[in-house]
Amino acid sequence: MGLATMILGLAAFLGGHAFVTFRAERAAAITRLGEGPYKGLFSLVSLAGIVLISYGFAHYRDIGLIAVWHPPAWTRHVTVALTWPAVICVVAAYIRGDIQRVLKHPMLVGVKLWALAHLVANGDLGGIILFGSFLAWAVFDRVSLKRRADPGAPPIPVGGVSNDLIAVAVGIVAYLALAFAFHPVVIGVPVIGA
């Protein structure tokens, strides 16, 4: 039941985000519904997806993980190391500077790093489905961006190296908050010192 709920949530969340890459269909939906209702529906579907993913994965973990392979203990260090730049990349997508200029799509780079990092350290079926789905979506979205005429997001001003320093500082604070507060409390898995 937990895996099925999680997969339904992944279909809603990632399906909605994949739909955005089909620009003609998205434009038709906005024309039909109006921009405000479209954004509201998109947000509602995304939120429902996050709730279903979270509930489904938690339920799956409670009833017992289905082992596919057993990652060595050192893979946790790889995950901790890769997640740090992943969080900085996500922040750099909103505080744009040279990181954004070099990576072009730092949000997608961050999602790919985060998903890959978690795939390395999670050998259970639910983890593979969860993180593999996000990795596949990020790769799909990056490929679709190469074929699109529009950037797919509202323009955010691009600064210089000062924005990069801010993005790195905010990214480090966010990373530490995720590692020391969010992950052990909400996810139930300690990251550092375990």
Contacts in CASP RR format, 6 or more apart in sequence:
PFRMAT RR
TARGET T0000
AUTHOR 0000-0000-0000
METHOD contacts of the structure
MODEL  1
MGLATMILGLAAFLGGHAFVTFRAERAAAITRLGEGPYKGLFSLVSLAGI
VLISYGFAHYRDIGLIAVWHPPAWTRHVTVALTWPAVICVVAAYIRGDIQ
RVLKHPMLVGVKLWALAHLVANGDLGGIILFGSFLAWAVFDRVSLKRRAD
PGAPPIPVGGVSNDLIAVAVGIVAYLALAFAFHPVVIGVPVIGA
1 56 0 8 1.000
1 59 0 8 1.000
2 55 0 8 1.000
2 56 0 8 1.000
2 57 0 8 1.000
2 59 0 8 1.000
2 60 0 8 1.000
2 63 0 8 1.000
3 56 0 8 1.000
3 60 0 8 1.000
3 125 0 8 1.000
3 126 0 8 1.000
3 129 0 8 1.000
5 52 0 8 1.000
5 55 0 8 1.000
5 56 0 8 1.000
5 59 0 8 1.000
6 52 0 8 1.000
6 53 0 8 1.000
6 55 0 8 1.000
6 56 0 8 1.000
6 57 0 8 1.000
6 60 0 8 1.000
6 126 0 8 1.000
6 129 0 8 1.000
6 130 0 8 1.000
7 129 0 8 1.000
8 49 0 8 1.000
8 52 0 8 1.000
9 48 0 8 1.000
9 49 0 8 1.000
9 50 0 8 1.000
9 51 0 8 1.000
9 52 0 8 1.000
9 53 0 8 1.000
9 56 0 8 1.000
10 49 0 8 1.000
10 53 0 8 1.000
10 129 0 8 1.000
10 130 0 8 1.000
10 133 0 8 1.000
12 45 0 8 1.000
12 46 0 8 1.000
12 48 0 8 1.000
12 49 0 8 1.000
12 52 0 8 1.000
13 45 0 8 1.000
13 46 0 8 1.000
13 49 0 8 1.000
13 50 0 8 1.000
13 52 0 8 1.000
13 53 0 8 1.000
14 133 0 8 1.000
14 134 0 8 1.000
14 137 0 8 1.000
15 137 0 8 1.000
16 42 0 8 1.000
16 45 0 8 1.000
16 46 0 8 1.000
17 46 0 8 1.000
17 137 0 8 1.000
17 141 0 8 1.000
18 137 0 8 1.000
18 140 0 8 1.000
18 141 0 8 1.000
19 25 0 8 1.000
19 26 0 8 1.000
20 26 0 8 1.000
20 42 0 8 1.000
20 152 0 8 1.000
21 140 0 8 1.000
21 141 0 8 1.000
21 144 0 8 1.000
21 145 0 8 1.000
21 148 0 8 1.000
23 148 0 8 1.000
23 149 0 8 1.000
23 150 0 8 1.000
23 152 0 8 1.000
29 38 0 8 1.000
30 38 0 8 1.000
33 41 0 8 1.000
53 130 0 8 1.000
57 126 0 8 1.000
57 127 0 8 1.000
57 130 0 8 1.000
60 126 0 8 1.000
65 124 0 8 1.000
65 125 0 8 1.000
65 126 0 8 1.000
66 124 0 8 1.000
66 125 0 8 1.000
66 126 0 8 1.000
67 123 0 8 1.000
67 124 0 8 1.000
67 125 0 8 1.000
68 123 0 8 1.000
68 124 0 8 1.000
68 125 0 8 1.000
68 128 0 8 1.000
69 123 0 8 1.000
70 123 0 8 1.000
71 120 0 8 1.000
71 121 0 8 1.000
71 122 0 8 1.000
71 123 0 8 1.000
75 120 0 8 1.000
75 121 0 8 1.000
76 121 0 8 1.000
78 117 0 8 1.000
78 120 0 8 1.000
78 121 0 8 1.000
79 117 0 8 1.000
79 118 0 8 1.000
79 120 0 8 1.000
79 121 0 8 1.000
80 179 0 8 1.000
80 191 0 8 1.000
80 192 0 8 1.000
81 117 0 8 1.000
82 113 0 8 1.000
82 114 0 8 1.000
82 116 0 8 1.000
82 117 0 8 1.000
82 120 0 8 1.000
83 113 0 8 1.000
83 114 0 8 1.000
83 117 0 8 1.000
83 118 0 8 1.000
83 175 0 8 1.000
83 178 0 8 1.000
83 179 0 8 1.000
84 172 0 8 1.000
84 175 0 8 1.000
85 110 0 8 1.000
85 113 0 8 1.000
86 109 0 8 1.000
86 110 0 8 1.000
86 111 0 8 1.000
86 113 0 8 1.000
86 114 0 8 1.000
86 117 0 8 1.000
87 110 0 8 1.000
87 114 0 8 1.000
87 171 0 8 1.000
87 174 0 8 1.000
87 175 0 8 1.000
87 178 0 8 1.000
88 99 0 8 1.000
88 167 0 8 1.000
88 168 0 8 1.000
88 171 0 8 1.000
88 172 0 8 1.000
88 175 0 8 1.000
89 99 0 8 1.000
89 103 0 8 1.000
89 106 0 8 1.000
89 107 0 8 1.000
89 109 0 8 1.000
89 110 0 8 1.000
89 113 0 8 1.000
90 106 0 8 1.000
90 107 0 8 1.000
90 110 0 8 1.000
90 111 0 8 1.000
90 114 0 8 1.000
90 171 0 8 1.000
91 167 0 8 1.000
91 170 0 8 1.000
91 171 0 8 1.000
91 174 0 8 1.000
92 99 0 8 1.000
92 100 0 8 1.000
92 103 0 8 1.000
92 106 0 8 1.000
92 164 0 8 1.000
92 167 0 8 1.000
93 100 0 8 1.000
93 105 0 8 1.000
93 106 0 8 1.000
93 107 0 8 1.000
94 156 0 8 1.000
94 167 0 8 1.000
95 163 0 8 1.000
95 166 0 8 1.000
95 167 0 8 1.000
95 170 0 8 1.000
96 156 0 8 1.000
96 157 0 8 1.000
96 158 0 8 1.000
96 159 0 8 1.000
96 163 0 8 1.000
97 158 0 8 1.000
97 159 0 8 1.000
97 160 0 8 1.000
97 161 0 8 1.000
97 163 0 8 1.000
97 164 0 8 1.000
97 167 0 8 1.000
98 160 0 8 1.000
98 161 0 8 1.000
98 163 0 8 1.000
98 164 0 8 1.000
99 106 0 8 1.000
99 164 0 8 1.000
99 167 0 8 1.000
100 106 0 8 1.000
100 158 0 8 1.000
101 158 0 8 1.000
103 109 0 8 1.000
105 142 0 8 1.000
105 145 0 8 1.000
108 138 0 8 1.000
108 141 0 8 1.000
108 142 0 8 1.000
108 145 0 8 1.000
110 138 0 8 1.000
111 134 0 8 1.000
111 135 0 8 1.000
111 137 0 8 1.000
111 138 0 8 1.000
112 135 0 8 1.000
112 138 0 8 1.000
112 139 0 8 1.000
112 142 0 8 1.000
114 134 0 8 1.000
115 131 0 8 1.000
115 132 0 8 1.000
115 134 0 8 1.000
115 135 0 8 1.000
115 138 0 8 1.000
116 131 0 8 1.000
116 135 0 8 1.000
118 127 0 8 1.000
118 130 0 8 1.000
118 131 0 8 1.000
119 127 0 8 1.000
119 128 0 8 1.000
119 131 0 8 1.000
119 132 0 8 1.000
119 135 0 8 1.000
122 128 0 8 1.000
122 131 0 8 1.000
145 151 0 8 1.000
145 152 0 8 1.000
178 191 0 8 1.000
179 191 0 8 1.000
179 192 0 8 1.000
180 191 0 8 1.000
180 192 0 8 1.000
183 189 0 8 1.000
183 190 0 8 1.000
183 191 0 8 1.000
184 190 0 8 1.000
184 191 0 8 1.000
END
